Amino acid sequence: MNTDLDTFLRTRLPFPGLAGWGVHCQDRTIEPKAYVRQLTPHRIEQLMARLASGAEDMRSHDLKPRFMCWKFEQVQLFWAMRSDGMSLALFVQSQPEASGSPQNLIEEFLTLTT
């Protein structure tokens, strides 16, 4: 992970309600971080690999995924892919006290110069 991205993540994460996150880098390495017992780094790695693979499949059909959100019983998954192939996933707890701002962070990630 490059220095600008590392600084970006260290200064913004974690935020209240964040259960975990992962970054899929251009060299296909995955950097996972989990903050709750139910979400392990291994699970984040698996999901990030599948999301990146799915995004590549979509691109082969001239679809360019940029930002997606899934809502599950216990977490919301916010996922974004930059034009350079790097992606970020945020797993946010589905609880009223979760007060982070994942959409703003995703927008910043998409415009980050690396």
Contacts in CASP RR format, 6 or more apart in sequence:
PFRMAT RR
TARGET T0000
AUTHOR 0000-0000-0000
METHOD contacts of the structure
MODEL  1
MNTDLDTFLRTRLPFPGLAGWGVHCQDRTIEPKAYVRQLTPHRIEQLMAR
LASGAEDMRSHDLKPRFMCWKFEQVQLFWAMRSDGMSLALFVQSQPEASG
SPQNLIEEFLTLTT
1 9 0 8 1.000
1 23 0 8 1.000
1 25 0 8 1.000
1 29 0 8 1.000
1 31 0 8 1.000
2 114 0 8 1.000
4 112 0 8 1.000
4 113 0 8 1.000
4 114 0 8 1.000
5 23 0 8 1.000
5 86 0 8 1.000
5 112 0 8 1.000
5 114 0 8 1.000
8 108 0 8 1.000
8 109 0 8 1.000
8 112 0 8 1.000
9 21 0 8 1.000
9 23 0 8 1.000
12 105 0 8 1.000
12 108 0 8 1.000
13 21 0 8 1.000
13 33 0 8 1.000
13 105 0 8 1.000
14 20 0 8 1.000
14 21 0 8 1.000
14 33 0 8 1.000
14 35 0 8 1.000
15 99 0 8 1.000
15 100 0 8 1.000
15 101 0 8 1.000
15 105 0 8 1.000
16 97 0 8 1.000
16 98 0 8 1.000
16 99 0 8 1.000
16 100 0 8 1.000
17 92 0 8 1.000
17 93 0 8 1.000
17 95 0 8 1.000
17 97 0 8 1.000
17 98 0 8 1.000
17 99 0 8 1.000
17 100 0 8 1.000
18 35 0 8 1.000
18 90 0 8 1.000
18 91 0 8 1.000
18 92 0 8 1.000
18 93 0 8 1.000
18 98 0 8 1.000
18 100 0 8 1.000
19 34 0 8 1.000
19 35 0 8 1.000
19 36 0 8 1.000
19 38 0 8 1.000
19 39 0 8 1.000
19 75 0 8 1.000
19 91 0 8 1.000
19 92 0 8 1.000
19 93 0 8 1.000
20 32 0 8 1.000
20 33 0 8 1.000
20 34 0 8 1.000
20 35 0 8 1.000
20 36 0 8 1.000
20 39 0 8 1.000
20 44 0 8 1.000
20 90 0 8 1.000
20 91 0 8 1.000
21 32 0 8 1.000
21 33 0 8 1.000
21 44 0 8 1.000
21 88 0 8 1.000
21 89 0 8 1.000
21 90 0 8 1.000
21 91 0 8 1.000
22 30 0 8 1.000
22 31 0 8 1.000
22 32 0 8 1.000
22 33 0 8 1.000
22 44 0 8 1.000
22 48 0 8 1.000
22 88 0 8 1.000
22 89 0 8 1.000
22 90 0 8 1.000
23 30 0 8 1.000
23 31 0 8 1.000
23 48 0 8 1.000
23 86 0 8 1.000
23 87 0 8 1.000
23 88 0 8 1.000
23 89 0 8 1.000
24 30 0 8 1.000
24 48 0 8 1.000
24 49 0 8 1.000
24 51 0 8 1.000
24 52 0 8 1.000
24 85 0 8 1.000
24 86 0 8 1.000
24 87 0 8 1.000
24 88 0 8 1.000
24 89 0 8 1.000
25 31 0 8 1.000
25 86 0 8 1.000
26 84 0 8 1.000
26 85 0 8 1.000
26 86 0 8 1.000
28 52 0 8 1.000
30 44 0 8 1.000
30 45 0 8 1.000
30 48 0 8 1.000
30 49 0 8 1.000
32 41 0 8 1.000
32 42 0 8 1.000
32 44 0 8 1.000
32 45 0 8 1.000
32 48 0 8 1.000
33 41 0 8 1.000
33 44 0 8 1.000
34 40 0 8 1.000
34 41 0 8 1.000
34 43 0 8 1.000
34 44 0 8 1.000
36 93 0 8 1.000
38 74 0 8 1.000
39 75 0 8 1.000
39 91 0 8 1.000
44 89 0 8 1.000
44 91 0 8 1.000
47 77 0 8 1.000
47 89 0 8 1.000
48 87 0 8 1.000
48 89 0 8 1.000
51 79 0 8 1.000
51 87 0 8 1.000
51 89 0 8 1.000
52 81 0 8 1.000
52 85 0 8 1.000
52 87 0 8 1.000
55 65 0 8 1.000
55 81 0 8 1.000
55 85 0 8 1.000
55 87 0 8 1.000
58 64 0 8 1.000
58 65 0 8 1.000
59 65 0 8 1.000
65 81 0 8 1.000
66 80 0 8 1.000
66 81 0 8 1.000
66 110 0 8 1.000
67 78 0 8 1.000
67 79 0 8 1.000
67 80 0 8 1.000
67 106 0 8 1.000
67 110 0 8 1.000
68 78 0 8 1.000
68 79 0 8 1.000
68 80 0 8 1.000
69 76 0 8 1.000
69 77 0 8 1.000
69 78 0 8 1.000
69 79 0 8 1.000
70 76 0 8 1.000
70 77 0 8 1.000
70 79 0 8 1.000
71 94 0 8 1.000
72 94 0 8 1.000
73 94 0 8 1.000
74 93 0 8 1.000
74 94 0 8 1.000
75 91 0 8 1.000
75 92 0 8 1.000
75 93 0 8 1.000
75 94 0 8 1.000
76 91 0 8 1.000
76 92 0 8 1.000
76 94 0 8 1.000
76 102 0 8 1.000
77 89 0 8 1.000
77 90 0 8 1.000
77 91 0 8 1.000
77 92 0 8 1.000
78 89 0 8 1.000
78 90 0 8 1.000
78 92 0 8 1.000
78 102 0 8 1.000
78 103 0 8 1.000
78 106 0 8 1.000
79 87 0 8 1.000
79 88 0 8 1.000
79 89 0 8 1.000
79 90 0 8 1.000
80 87 0 8 1.000
80 88 0 8 1.000
80 106 0 8 1.000
80 109 0 8 1.000
80 110 0 8 1.000
81 87 0 8 1.000
82 109 0 8 1.000
82 110 0 8 1.000
82 112 0 8 1.000
84 114 0 8 1.000
86 114 0 8 1.000
88 106 0 8 1.000
88 109 0 8 1.000
90 102 0 8 1.000
90 105 0 8 1.000
90 106 0 8 1.000
92 98 0 8 1.000
92 100 0 8 1.000
92 102 0 8 1.000
END
